[in-house]
Amino acid sequence: MSTFTDSYKVPELRKKMWFTFLILSVLALLSLVPVPGIDHAGASAAVKKWGDTGVLLDVMSFKALGNVSITSLGLYPFLIASIVMQIVTIAVPKLRAIAQTGDEGTKVIQKITRIAAVIADVVFAVLYCVGMRNHIWTSINYWVAICLAGLCLAAGAAFFGWCIELINNKGVGSGLIIVILACIIRDLPRHFADLYTRTSVLGVPAAAGITAGAAVVVIALLVFVVWFNLGGKKLHILFSKRTVGMKQYGMQNQSIPLRVCQAGTMPVIYAVAILLIPAVIITLVMPEDTVNIFLLGIVNYKRSVSFYILYVFFVATFAYIFSTIQFNPIDMSNQIKQNNGYIQGLRPGKPTAQYLVTLCRNLNLADAAFLITVSLVPMLLDIIPVLNGIYSAGIICIMLGGGFIELKLFMENAISVEEEKAKAASKEKKKNKYAK
């Protein structure tokens, strides 16, 4: 908490914090603005039949989906566009070269991502309107009403994505992480209220005790997630100095902190988003009264064995990809050798590279095992009737714990930058004073 209070004392960070809060407030208010052209009572009833996929989409839209709001599509189209662009950037050499050219390359990739996000907004808006075809206004022309609804939904989704970028540029931390955190926190009371309602048949004292116990378990799991996220290993790098005349040249010895969770929460977010693409498409377009077991099995993914298998695969894959982006052992080994450095007990070159590759592999393995275990165990326990309702507890704790850690690191770095600016300004002021 001291990091957040210290951040609030810094004027620049305080402005960013209030700006982020303002953006989140606007998104929360827009979740109450109805979509024109659609019968809201019928559409809201239809959304309640969308099963597990509908519940998750409702959370990711700030509860706008259940309210049949103009932001009903939420952050999902923007998230899918971002994932596709990151994968394409890694896979296509030309785009990868552009991304590595600094700020200019980043701007080009961001511009392409915005275009992809708008295309995704339009596609999902069309699919939504197809699914709601039986609930379009009849008081005006059918095609006018459905086009009006589609345009408003696409515009609302585009605005949602724009707000995420605004937080990226002018707010605190990653806009995507911040919005997901806000969506989860807003939905938390519903989980405990549902648990209390389900257990109320046992009596008020028993229901209250079970709910309180569940809250304690969630808090303990959240503490464990935060503790694991803070874990790491310091890589001590020594640099040889050479003497020329009366002076010594060479870099100072460094200690590089390597986090166990180098990938953060992104593997879980990306894995869930990708796995839900078929479920989301089918949910949006399937008939409301369908009895097709195959379609209902995809929409209600909680009971799908293939979902768990693919979830483990994607989480492990993305954990490796994101940790490699954060820390590339081969590049680090080359940099150490070029700067006349070494790790104590190891020779520069191949031995150092092998050590860093092994270290990175072990950290990746621990990270993937942690993410899979914490998120998968509640999913499997949810099958037990008594424990029904804890399916997403692990994912929620990973998102909350990892999100707050990333926000903390961002604020610590921002405080350091502001302190350096203040020192530089003070030195410049003193210099100008003596110059006069």
BELCORDA-V922074 format. One line per field, one symbol per residue. burial: b if it has 16 or more other ideal C-beta (glycine too) atoms within 10 Angstrom, else e. Layout:
burial = ???
//
This chain:
burial = eeeeeebeebeebeebbebbeebbeebbebbeeebebbbeeebeebbeebbbbbbbbbbbbbbbbbbbbbbbbbbbbbbbbbbbbbeebeeeeebeebbeeeeebeeebeebbbebbbebbbebbbbbbebbeebbbeeeeeeebbebbbbbbbbbbbbbbebbbbbeeebbbbbbbbbbbbbbeebeeebeeebbeebeeeeeeebeebbeebeeebeebbeebbebbeeeeebebbeeeeeeeeeeeeeeeeeeebbbbbbbbbbbbbbbbbbbeebbbbbbebeeeeeeeebebbbbbbebeebbeebbebbbebbbbbbbeebebeebbeebbeeebbbeebebeeebbebbeebbeebbeebbebbbebbbebbeebeeeeeebbbbbbbbbbbbbbbbbbbbbbbeebbeeeeeeeeeeeeeeeeeeeee
//
